[in-house]
Amino acid sequence: MEEETINGISVGEMGVNMLFCAYFGVPTVLVCGDLAAAEEAEALVPNMETAAVKEGLKRGPATGLTGAENSRHNGAATHLHPTKARELIRERARRGIERAAEIEPFWLEPPYERTLVMRKTEDEPQKVGRSRADDLLELLTRTPYEWD
């Protein structure tokens, strides 16, 4: 998949999971991963805690690449030493729990429109699918896509 949006907001897998949690009243207070994941999370919930424990050597989107090209796009990263990474995660987790009451869940208001842009392959052109629902759980779990 190249891109996923809900109501025009780029969400990706992380944003979908954050919305799913918010549906049940659970805020996402911490995201751990690479720098790009931390930046994506902070764009959705600016005051959440993040722990970036690695950074890809190639920066930037893989827009327009095939699946095989995307696999090679960012295959290497610099990592924090495991001891430093664990310390950072532990500290950010502690802060996230302490600050949980002030970190709002990521939420979008209905009605919902979800758009998936599927990567082109060597055999298939890029495809775009859309689904609509008034309930977020319905959108995320049961609504079929209409493909362009």
N, C-alpha and C positions, 0 to 999 in steps of 0.2 A: 504494500500500500504506500502511496506517495503522500497523501494528505487525508486527514479526517477533520471535518468541522461539524459543529452543532450550533445552529443559529448564527452561522457565519464566523464563529470563533474557532480558531485552530486548536484542537484538543489532543489529538493523538491518543495513544493507549493510556498515558498517564492522566490526561484530562478526563477521559471516560471513566477510569477507575475512581478519580476524585469525585466526579458527579455521582457515581454509583454509591459511594460512601455517604455523600451529602444527602442523598435521597433518604437514607436511614438515620440522618441527623449526626453523622460522624464527620468531623472536620479532618482534613489531612494536615497534620501539624509538622511533618518531616518527610522530606524526600532525599534519599541517598543515591548517588550514582555518579555519572560523569558530569562535567561542567554544563554541557548542553541540556541535560535533564534538569539540573538545578535552575538554569535560566528559564527553561520552559515552565517549571513549577512556579517560580517567582513571578512570571508574567501573568499566571492565572490567580495566584494568591500572594500578593507582594510582601506580606508580613510573615509568611511561613518560614520555618527553619529548613535549611538545606545543608547537605554535606557533600560537596563535590570531591570525590576521592580519585578521580582520574580525568584526563583531558585528551580528547582525540587529537592526533597530529595534523589531520586535515580538517580544517574548520569550514563551516558553511553547509548549506543545504545540498542534498543529493537530487534536487528537482530535475526531472527529465531523464534520469538514468534508468536503465533497465534493472531488473532484480539482480542480475549477475554483476553489473557495473556498480550498483549500490553496495553489494557485499565487499567489493574492493575499495570503495570510496574512503571508508574510515576504519580500516582494519587494524590500526595501531594506535596506541595511547601511552601517555606517560602516567604513571600511577604513584600515589603516595605510598610510602613504606607501610606495610600492613599494620605495624604498631601505631603509626601516626594516623592512619585511616580509622582504626578502631577508636582511638582517643577522640578524634573529630566527631565520629558518629555518636559515641557515648555522650559527649558534651551537647551536641545539637539535639539529641533525643531528650536529654534532661531539660534543656531550655524549651523544647516544643511542648513537653508535658506541663512544665511550669506555666507556660504562656497559652495553653490550650483554650482558655476562656476568651482570649483576645484575638485568636486566629479564626476568622470566619470560614465556613465551608465554601468551597467553590460551587457556585450555583448559577444556573441559567433558568429563566422563566419560560413557561410554555406559552404558545404552542412550540413544538420542537421540529426542526428539520435537520436531519443528519445527512452529510454528504461524504462519500468515500471516493477518492481519486485513486484508481488502481494503476500501478506502474505498467508501462508498456513492456512487452517481452519481445523476443526475437520473432515470435509467431503471432502476437496479438497487439493491437494498438492500445493506447491508454483508454481506460473506461471510467465513466463517472456514474455513480449510483446515488440515488436519493431516497430517503424514507422520511415519513412524517408521522407524528403522534402527539397527543395532548398530555400523555403521561410519560415521564422519563423512563421508568422501568420498562414500559411497553416498547419504547423506542430502542432501548439498549438490548432487549432480549428477544422480541417477537416480531418486530415490524419488518416485512420484506422490502427489498430495494427495487426501485424502478431504474433500469439501466439505460443510459443514453446510447 
